[in-house]
């Protein structure tokens, strides 16, 4: 008997909300004066948040006011505009002075970069940069707050993909891609239960996870202590343009590995882009046949592309056995021909996972085609002995 389910996912955009104190310190502006505010926060301390307000002045200078909540008190915190995105890092472009630790406020006006190059307010609005606020002059390596500005600002549009556990139990999380004003994206991988002191390499690969494929894009490694990785995404490793809009329809998956020395061990994995699962699935029973006690199910999960992930799960399969599995035409009691070859069922796990996009004769065959197919599934003992260990009708025969 088949079981059809349709899941409704409520996808919430990734929105960064910051509680800023700017009521008392930010300069009231005439209604005709132009300004733009960018959010700043700490990547380590959720209590630190603030804004950088850029003000266009009549004398062609730009004023930047920094105003923070819960910034460390009793000190002075140097601030700078840097080149590139915060995820990439870059040299200092403009020194913004220091934030007063007691008031959380600073203000400075300027007309040039630190090297003397003229810079206008309008140019700053499309500047490829970010702001860093540091602990102190002697501790510039400690970032109190940070935020992308100009063309690197996040639009509020994002896409989240699930990364499930793979070879090491308990490690899982998400990969979130957030769109930037320039069309690029910030990729944030966040995993639970990563290994402290370890760096976990992460990549986007071509194809689905069950098919496997070459590396398409390399992320910054996941920090085992925080479980996080931050990467700017604008092109693939071969320099092909790869913007936020391209991610949504990409034929790929993400692998996070245990270490550079142990890339074969995958600690988390998930399909992305057109390979993402929609939440629709259909499940068929596979009953015992010639060997008592072996039974299970075949479940087909719909993908955004219209293809399907086919998962066969059997109980009590022989250890170390490799069990060929096929979709046949007709019902289980009527001889038929092989329509589709699944990946063999692993006797140690009882599991087979296969991407379903075409039949063996290359006829297109996706998730919706499964529902009406005149077919059945048979799992065999091995390639030498065609003994059927489990079988079940599917599609129109169920």
ABEGO torsion letter per residue (X at the ends): XBBBBBBBBBBBBBBBBBBBAAAAABBBBBAABBBBBBBBBBAABAABBBBBBBBBBAAGBBBBBBBBBGBBBGBBBBBBBBBEBAAAEBBBABBAEBBBAAAGBBBBBBABBAAGBBBBAAAAAABBBBBBBBABAABAABBABBBBBEAABBAGBBBBBBBBBBABBGBBEBBBBBBBAAGBBBBBBBBBGBBBGBBBBBBBBBEBAAAEBBBABBBBBBBAAAGBBBBBBABBAAGBBBBAAAAAABBBBBBBBABAABAABBABBBBBEAABBAGBBBBBBBBBBABBGBBEBBBBBBBAAGBBBBBBBBBGBBBGBBBBBBBBBEBAABBBBBABBBBBBBAAAGBBBBBBABBAAGBBBBAAAAAABBBBBBBBABAABABBABBBBBEAAX
